[in-house]
Amino acid sequence: MKPNWFLLTWIALLAIVGAWLFFDATISGNKVLIFFGVFLVSGIFLGVLKKNI
């Protein structure tokens, strides 16, 4: 099975943005951003798991 480079790149970008939001929110103490970062990253991982299973 050939890896889908577009999908992998998109997931990596979203993961980086999610992680950046999470760390930024942790420093500033913004609960909404923390929640959004966790939601985004967990959503990505669930989507990847569903697609691979």
N, C-alpha and C positions, 0 to 999 in steps of 0.2 A: 504494500500500500504506500503510495507516494504521499509525503506530507504536504498539507495545504499551507504554503508559505504565507499567503495573504492572511489566512485565519490565524496562524501562529504569530505573525507580526502584530495583528490587531489585538490579540489576547495579551501579548507582551506589553504593548502600549497601554492598554487598559489597566493591567496589573501595576505598571510603573506609576500611572496617574493615581490609582487607588492607594498605593503605598505612600506616595507623596502627600496626598490629601490627608491620610491617616496621621502621618508624622507631623504635618503642619497643624492639624487640628489638635493633636496631643500637646504640642507646644503652646498653642493659643488657648486651649481649653474649650474649644467649640464642640459641644456635644452633637450637634446636627451633622457637622462634617465628619466626626468620628463614625457615627452611625452610617452615613452615606458611604464612607470608605470601606467599612466592613461589609456592607450590603453589596457594593460593587464587586469586591474581590471574591466574596463567597458565591455570588451569582455567576462569576466567570468560571470558578472551579467546578460548580455544579453543572454548568453547561458543558464544560469539557468532559467531565465524567460521563454524563448522559450520552454525549456524542461518541465516546470511545467504547462504551459498553454495548 
